[in-house]
Amino acid sequence: MLWRYNPNTKIELQRKYPVTSSDFPLSDIVKAILTSKRVAIFGDYDVDGIASSLILKNALDVLGIQNKIFLPERKEGYGIKPLHLKRIKEEGFETVVTVDNGITAVDAAKAAKELGIKLIITDHHEPQYPLPDAYKIFNPKLYKDKYQDYAGAGVAYLVARELLRQRNLSVTPAMIQLAGLATVADVVPLDGNNWYLARKGLELMRKQPIKGIKEILRVAGRNHENLTGFDIGWIIAPRINATGRLKSPQMGLELLLNGTNAEEVEELNRKRLELVNQYLSRIEDSENKFLIYAFKNCPRGIMGLIAGRAAEKFQKPVMVSSIDENGKAVSSVRTYGDFDLMEAFKYVSEHVDITFGGHKSAAGVSYSIRDLKTIRNLLNKYTEENPPKEEIRDLDGVLTKVPDLEEVKAFDSFEPFGYKNPEPAFLLKGTVTDVRIDQDWQLVIVNEEFGFFLDGTYRKGDEVKFVVSPYIKNGYVKLWVLDAKPTILKE
């Protein structure tokens, strides 16, 4: 990995979270919702889409506006479609608000007009032009002078907050927890506005978590009072996502809302891990710059997980496709390093008929299997001309001694750690003063005081440098090796 040198020798974090304006023009959207007798909320099948739906529902419940959440099943594909609007219309709704989807729903917007439905789109994904001809649209990415990197739940939170402000009411603790949960889980940058929202959510979860979060942690054997960004991103979120991946997002909704079926969801998560590992065992690297793996009827819910793990392993962009009996490929794509998937698939779409959407680093793509070879060639060509740039991580300083307990406890004020706000990282340089080897382990002692269990060959007298992260376990400070062979820039 590449690391930017930091000469700081104090065991402290010197991070800042600057706030950008979140004063968006929401009055028209708020007015349209407040004047509706009944509102249909259309979300998504992942934790961001479910949390977004619950945030808006919470606000409408407080305001006394009848509402109902509609979530698509994974097999129906991402985003609101004409078929969903027909079902919603049949249930008597004339106002539909999307959360965490809709910014590319051109067909749905057209269908809404034909059905006499007011379609209000709130989304955070990358806009594509022309925009849908919806009744109203709110996406922070349409406002270049304001903060743009909210999760879908962050966008829903802004709308809900403004709805309540119009009635001189405040957001509820549950809304803040849901926004914080999804902000960490959806891997948006934990900088500025997002970090403050995630931090407030974390603090409330530690004090009195909502039923669903409390139940997930109970079954997973975790204590909510010591909750961290790791727990949100790697314990809570995957379990909620497992419901939409392998069964139904309705189960995840009920879990978050009422705390039900936590044990069944735990089992689903275990099955998800097994399936992902099975598929990963079937793939290998190749000479291609952009890796594509196509499987017959691969469960759609795990394609993104497989692609993410493979991208990390092979250090290349990866697309995983599931091919149905009609030759249609539905795919999840994950990037590696600094590589813009939206630009890559925009280039492909100029030559081949594909449908795509998402973010710079994660996308969904549909195409015909007959075009697979052409798409592979186009992606290889684009990636060769625009190679991924390895991301440079910032060091927090240089470690000159074993940190004491209070110094490491102080790191907690910077939680939750996650994307763009990573775990603390310090450079440790020194000499190997001892190597102890047993049948199953190798303990490497550096400068007579730092001990690490490491693979590889180390000899007494070797000069070494590691990037390490201090943490607390059972009341003692430990050091986790983030990088045993770092490349340090501008040392």
C-alpha positions in Angstrom: 0.0 0.0 0.0 1.0 3.6 -0.5 1.1 5.8 2.6 1.6 9.5 3.0 4.2 10.3 5.6 3.2 12.2 8.8 6.1 13.3 11.1 3.7 13.6 14.1 5.3 11.6 17.1 2.4 12.1 19.5 -0.1 9.3 19.8 -3.1 11.2 18.8 -5.3 11.8 15.8 -5.3 15.2 14.1 -8.3 14.8 11.9 -10.8 17.5 10.9 -14.4 17.1 9.6 -15.3 20.3 7.8 -19.0 20.9 7.3 -20.5 21.9 3.9 -23.9 23.6 3.5 -26.9 21.2 3.6 -29.4 24.0 3.1 -31.1 22.5 0.0 -34.2 24.0 -1.7 -36.7 21.4 -0.3 -39.8 23.6 0.1 -41.6 22.3 -3.0 -41.0 18.7 -2.1 -42.0 19.2 1.5 -45.2 21.0 0.4 -46.1 18.3 -2.0 -45.7 15.6 0.7 -47.5 17.6 3.5 -50.5 18.2 1.2 -50.9 14.4 0.5 -53.4 12.4 2.4 -51.5 9.1 1.8 -47.9 8.5 0.8 -46.3 5.4 -0.7 -42.6 5.1 0.2 -40.6 3.1 -2.4 -37.2 2.0 -1.1 -34.5 -0.6 -2.0 -33.5 -4.0 -0.8 -30.3 -3.1 1.0 -29.6 -1.6 4.4 -29.5 1.9 2.9 -32.8 1.5 1.1 -34.5 0.0 4.1 -33.2 2.6 6.6 -34.1 5.4 4.2 -37.7 4.1 4.0 -38.0 3.8 7.8 -36.6 7.4 8.3 -39.3 8.9 6.0 -42.0 6.6 7.5 -41.0 7.8 11.0 -41.4 11.4 10.0 -44.8 10.8 8.3 -46.0 8.9 11.4 -45.1 11.8 13.6 -47.0 14.1 11.2 -50.0 11.9 11.1 -49.8 11.2 7.4 -50.9 7.7 6.3 -48.0 5.9 4.6 -46.8 2.5 3.5 -43.4 1.2 2.6 -42.9 -0.8 -0.6 -39.6 -2.6 -1.2 -38.6 -4.4 -4.4 -37.5 -8.0 -4.3 -34.0 -8.6 -5.5 -35.3 -10.7 -8.5 -37.2 -7.6 -9.7 -34.0 -5.7 -10.0 -32.9 -2.3 -8.6 -35.2 0.8 -8.6 -38.8 1.7 -9.1 -40.4 0.5 -12.3 -43.8 0.9 -14.0 -45.0 -2.4 -12.6 -44.4 -1.2 -9.1 -46.4 2.0 -9.8 -49.3 0.0 -11.1 -49.4 -2.0 -7.9 -49.1 1.1 -5.7 -51.9 2.8 -7.7 -54.1 -0.3 -7.2 -53.7 0.3 -3.4 -55.1 3.8 -3.7 -51.9 5.9 -3.4 -51.5 9.0 -5.6 -48.2 10.2 -4.1 -45.1 8.1 -4.3 -41.7 9.1 -2.8 -38.6 7.1 -3.7 -35.7 6.8 -1.3 -32.3 5.5 -2.3 -33.4 5.1 -5.9 -35.2 6.7 -8.8 -32.7 9.1 -10.3 -32.5 7.0 -13.5 -36.1 5.9 -13.5 -37.2 7.4 -16.8 -39.8 4.8 -17.6 -41.3 4.9 -14.2 -41.6 8.7 -14.3 -43.4 8.4 -17.6 -45.7 5.7 -16.2 -46.5 7.8 -13.2 -47.8 10.6 -15.3 -50.0 8.2 -17.3 -51.4 6.8 -14.0 -51.9 10.2 -12.5 -49.4 9.7 -9.7 -47.2 12.4 -8.2 -43.7 10.8 -8.3 -41.2 12.5 -6.0 -37.7 11.2 -6.4 -35.1 11.4 -3.6 -31.9 9.7 -4.4 -28.1 9.9 -4.0 -26.8 7.9 -6.9 -25.1 9.5 -9.9 -27.6 11.4 -12.1 -27.8 10.5 -15.8 -29.2 12.8 -18.4 -31.9 13.4 -19.4 -33.3 13.2 -15.8 -36.7 11.4 -15.3 -39.7 13.7 -15.9 -40.9 13.3 -12.3 -43.1 15.6 -10.3 -40.2 16.6 -8.1 -36.5 15.4 -7.8 -34.1 15.9 -4.9 -30.5 14.6 -5.3 -27.6 16.4 -3.6 -25.4 15.6 -6.6 -27.5 18.1 -8.6 -26.2 20.9 -6.4 -22.5 21.5 -7.0 -22.0 24.1 -4.3 -23.3 21.9 -1.5 -22.4 18.6 0.2 -23.0 15.8 -2.3 -21.8 12.5 -0.7 -24.8 11.5 1.5 -26.1 8.0 1.5 -29.7 7.4 0.5 -30.6 7.6 4.2 -28.8 10.9 4.5 -30.9 12.3 1.7 -34.1 10.8 3.3 -33.0 12.3 6.7 -32.7 15.8 5.1 -36.2 15.5 3.7 -37.7 14.1 6.9 -36.0 16.9 9.0 -37.4 19.6 6.8 -40.9 18.0 6.9 -40.8 18.1 10.7 -39.4 21.6 10.8 -42.4 22.9 8.9 -44.5 21.8 11.9 -42.0 23.0 14.5 -41.1 19.4 15.3 -37.7 17.7 15.8 -36.2 14.5 14.3 -36.5 11.4 16.5 -33.5 9.4 18.0 -34.6 6.5 15.7 -34.2 8.6 12.6 -30.7 9.7 13.6 -29.7 6.1 14.4 -31.0 4.8 11.0 -29.2 7.6 9.1 -26.0 6.9 11.0 -26.3 3.1 10.4 -26.8 3.5 6.6 -24.1 6.2 6.3 -21.5 3.8 7.6 -23.0 0.7 5.9 -23.3 2.2 2.4 -19.6 3.1 2.3 -20.0 6.8 1.6 -17.1 9.0 2.7 -17.1 9.5 6.5 -16.0 13.1 6.1 -17.6 16.4 7.1 -21.4 16.2 7.1 -21.5 12.4 6.9 -19.2 11.9 9.8 -21.3 14.1 12.1 -24.4 12.3 11.2 -22.8 8.9 11.7 -21.2 10.0 15.0 -24.6 11.2 16.4 -26.2 8.0 15.3 -23.4 6.0 17.0 -23.8 7.9 20.3 -27.5 7.2 20.3 -27.0 3.5 19.5 -24.6 3.2 22.4 -27.1 4.7 24.8 -30.4 3.2 23.7 -30.4 1.4 20.3 -33.6 0.8 18.4 -35.1 -2.6 18.7 -33.6 -4.1 15.5 -30.1 -3.0 16.2 -30.3 -4.2 19.8 -31.5 -7.6 18.7 -28.9 -8.1 16.0 -26.1 -7.3 18.5 -27.6 -9.6 21.1 -27.7 -12.6 18.8 -24.2 -11.7 17.5 -22.9 -11.5 21.1 -21.9 -7.8 20.9 -22.4 -5.1 23.5 -24.2 -2.0 22.3 -22.5 0.2 24.9 -19.1 -0.4 23.2 -20.4 -0.1 19.6 -17.9 0.9 16.9 -17.9 1.7 13.2 -16.6 -1.9 12.7 -19.7 -3.3 14.4 -22.0 -1.2 12.2 -20.2 -2.0 8.9 -19.3 -5.7 9.6 -21.9 -7.0 12.1 -25.2 -5.1 11.8 -25.2 -4.1 8.1 -24.4 -7.5 6.6 -27.2 -9.2 8.6 -29.8 -6.7 7.3 -28.4 -7.0 3.8 -28.6 -10.8 4.0 -32.4 -10.6 4.1 -32.6 -8.9 0.8 -29.8 -10.9 -0.7 -31.2 -14.4 0.1 -34.8 -14.0 1.1 -36.8 -10.8 1.3 -36.0 -7.2 2.3 -39.3 -7.2 4.1 -37.6 -9.4 6.7 -34.9 -6.8 7.2 -37.5 -4.1 7.5 -39.4 -6.0 10.2 -36.1 -6.7 12.0 -35.1 -3.0 12.1 -38.6 -1.8 12.9 -39.7 -4.4 15.5 -36.7 -6.5 16.3 -38.2 -9.7 15.0 -36.6 -12.8 13.4 -33.0 -11.9 14.6 -32.1 -15.6 14.9 -33.3 -16.5 11.4 -31.5 -13.5 10.0 -28.3 -14.7 11.8 -28.7 -18.0 10.0 -29.2 -16.3 6.6 -26.0 -14.3 7.2 -24.1 -17.5 7.8 -25.5 -19.0 4.6 -24.5 -15.8 2.7 -20.9 -16.2 3.9 -20.8 -19.8 2.7 -22.2 -19.0 -0.7 -19.8 -16.2 -1.3 -16.8 -18.4 -0.4 -18.1 -21.2 -2.7 -18.1 -18.8 -5.7 -14.8 -17.2 -4.8 -13.2 -20.7 -4.8 -14.2 -21.0 -8.5 -12.6 -17.8 -9.8 -9.0 -17.1 -10.8 -7.0 -14.1 -11.9 -6.2 -13.6 -15.6 -4.2 -11.3 -17.9 -7.3 -9.2 -18.4 -7.2 -5.6 -17.0 -10.9 -5.8 -16.1 -12.0 -9.1 -14.8 -15.5 -10.5 -15.7 -16.9 -13.7 -14.2 -20.3 -15.0 -15.6 -22.2 -17.7 -13.8 -25.5 -19.4 -14.7 -28.2 -18.2 -12.2 -25.8 -16.9 -9.6 -27.8 -15.6 -6.7 -28.1 -11.9 -7.4 -27.9 -10.9 -3.8 -24.3 -12.0 -3.4 -22.8 -10.9 -6.8 -21.6 -7.5 -5.3 -19.9 -9.3 -2.4 -18.1 -11.7 -4.7 -17.0 -8.8 -7.0 -15.8 -6.8 -4.0 -13.7 -9.6 -2.5 -12.3 -10.5 -6.0 -11.4 -6.9 -6.7 -9.5 -6.7 -3.4 -7.8 -10.0 -4.0 -6.7 -9.4 -7.6 -6.4 -5.6 -7.3 -8.4 -5.0 -10.5 -12.0 -3.9 -11.3 -14.3 -6.9 -11.3 -17.8 -7.6 -12.8 -19.8 -10.7 -11.6 -22.7 -11.6 -13.9 -25.7 -13.9 -13.4 -27.0 -15.3 -16.7 -30.6 -16.4 -16.9 -32.2 -18.9 -19.3 -32.9 -16.2 -21.9 -29.3 -15.1 -22.1 -29.7 -11.9 -20.1 -26.9 -11.0 -17.8 -27.5 -9.0 -14.6 -24.2 -7.9 -13.0 -22.6 -6.2 -10.0 -19.3 -4.4 -10.4 -16.7 -3.2 -7.9 -13.7 -1.2 -8.6 -10.1 -1.3 -7.2 -8.2 1.9 -6.3 -9.1 5.2 -8.0 -11.1 4.0 -11.0 -14.4 5.5 -12.2 -16.9 2.8 -13.2 -19.5 5.3 -14.4 -17.0 6.6 -17.0 -16.0 3.1 -18.0 -19.5 1.9 -18.7 -20.4 5.2 -20.4 -17.6 4.3 -22.8 -19.0 0.8 -23.3 -22.5 2.1 -23.8 -21.3 4.0 -26.8 -20.6 0.7 -28.6 -22.9 -1.9 -27.0 -26.5 -1.9 -25.7 -26.2 -2.0 -21.9 -28.0 -0.6 -18.9 -26.0 0.7 -16.0 -26.1 2.8 -12.9 -24.6 3.4 -9.5 -21.4 5.1 -8.3 -17.8 5.6 -9.2 -16.8 2.6 -7.2 -19.9 0.3 -7.4 -22.3 -0.3 -10.2 -25.1 -2.5 -11.5 -25.0 -3.5 -15.2 -27.4 -5.5 -17.5 -26.5 -6.8 -20.9 -27.1 -9.6 -23.4 -24.7 -12.6 -23.0 -24.0 -12.5 -26.8 -22.2 -9.2 -26.2 -20.0 -10.5 -23.4 -16.8 -10.8 -25.5 -17.3 -7.3 -27.0 -17.9 -5.8 -23.5 -14.8 -7.6 -22.1 -12.7 -6.2 -24.9 -14.0 -2.7 -24.5 -13.5 -2.7 -20.7 -9.9 -4.1 -21.2 -9.2 -1.3 -23.7 -10.7 1.4 -21.4 -8.8 0.1 -18.4 -5.5 -0.1 -20.2 -5.9 3.5 -21.3 -7.2 4.6 -17.9 -5.5 2.3 -15.3 -6.7 2.3 -11.7 -4.5 4.5 -9.5 -3.5 3.1 -6.2 -5.1 5.1 -3.4 -2.7 6.9 -1.0 -3.6 6.5 2.6 -2.6 9.1 5.2 -0.5 8.1 8.2 -1.5 9.6 11.6 2.1 9.7 12.8 5.2 7.8 13.8 5.1 5.3 16.7 8.1 5.7 19.0 6.8 3.8 22.0 4.0 1.4 23.0 0.9 3.6 23.5 -0.7 3.7 26.9 -4.3 2.8 27.6 -5.6 6.4 27.8 -3.9 7.5 24.6 -5.7 4.7 22.7 -9.0 5.3 24.4 -8.9 8.9 23.1 -9.2 7.5 19.5 -12.8 6.7 20.3 -13.8 10.3 19.9 -13.1 9.9 16.1 -15.4 6.9 15.7 -17.1 5.6 13.6 -14.1 4.6 11.5 -14.8 3.6 8.0 -14.4 4.8 4.4 -12.3 8.0 4.2 -12.0 8.0 8.0 -10.0 4.8 8.4 -8.7 3.2 11.6 -5.7 4.9 13.1 -2.4 4.2 11.3 1.1 4.8 12.6 4.5 4.1 11.1 6.7 1.9 13.2 10.4 1.6 12.2 13.1 -0.4 14.0 15.3 -3.5 14.2 14.2 -7.1 14.7 15.7 -8.0 18.1 14.3 -11.5 18.4 12.3 -14.1 16.4 10.5 -16.9 18.2 9.1 -19.8 16.1 6.7 -22.6 17.0 4.9 -25.1 14.8 2.0 -22.8 14.1 3.3 -19.3 14.7 6.2 -16.9 14.4 6.6 -14.0 16.9 8.8 -11.1 15.7 10.1 -8.7 18.3 11.0 -5.2 17.2 13.1 -2.8 19.3 12.8 -5.2 22.2 9.3 -4.0 23.0 6.9 -4.5 20.0 5.8 -8.1 19.4 4.0 -9.2 16.2 2.8 -12.6 15.0 3.8 -12.5 11.3 4.2 -14.7 8.2 7.3 -14.3 6.0 11.0 -14.6 6.8 12.5 -12.4 9.5 15.9 -12.6 11.1 17.5 -10.9 14.1 19.1 -7.7 13.0 16.7 -7.0 10.1 15.7 -3.4 9.7 11.9 -3.3 9.3 9.0 -0.8 9.0 5.4 -1.6 9.5 2.1 0.4 9.5 0.2 -0.5 12.7 -3.0 0.4 14.3 -3.3 0.5 18.1 -6.4 -1.0 19.7 -7.6 -2.2 23.1 -8.4 -5.9 23.9 -9.2 -7.1 27.4 -7.9 -3.9 29.0 -4.5 -4.1 27.2 -3.1 -2.1 24.2 -2.4 -4.3 21.2 -1.0 -3.4 17.8 -2.6 -4.7 14.6 -0.3 -4.8 11.5 -2.1 -3.0 8.6 0.8 -3.3 6.2 4.0 -5.3 6.7 5.6 -4.0 3.5 4.4 -0.3 3.2 5.6 2.2 0.6 6.0 5.5 2.4 5.8 8.7 0.3 7.8 11.8 1.1 9.4 10.4 4.3 
